[in-house]
Amino acid sequence: MASTTFSGPVTATAGFVGDIKLPTHTVANAPSASAAGAGTIIFVSNGAGGDPCVAVSDGTNFIRPDTGGTIASS
């Protein structure tokens, strides 16, 4: 299957087919939340006190949606 990169919003009228894979980081190598931009979603392999979690940039920090706290390895 081909890979396509989009530079703007994507609208899917019939849904997406296949898996959605988030970029994976550790707390130590996560990008700057401000450089990534508000709304950026990443997977952090150790961001929930050493356990994996999803995090969303609020433009300043990567926030864990399950707790509202920032990512932390411990």
Sequence and secondary structure as in RCSB ss.txt:
>XXXX:A:sequence
MASTTFSGPVTATAGFVGDIKLPTHTVANAPSASAAGAGTIIFVSNGAGGDPCVAVSDGTNFIRPDTGGTIASS
>XXXX:A:secstr
      SS    SS   S     EE TTT   HHHH TT EEEEEEEETTEEEEEEE SSSEE TTTS B B  
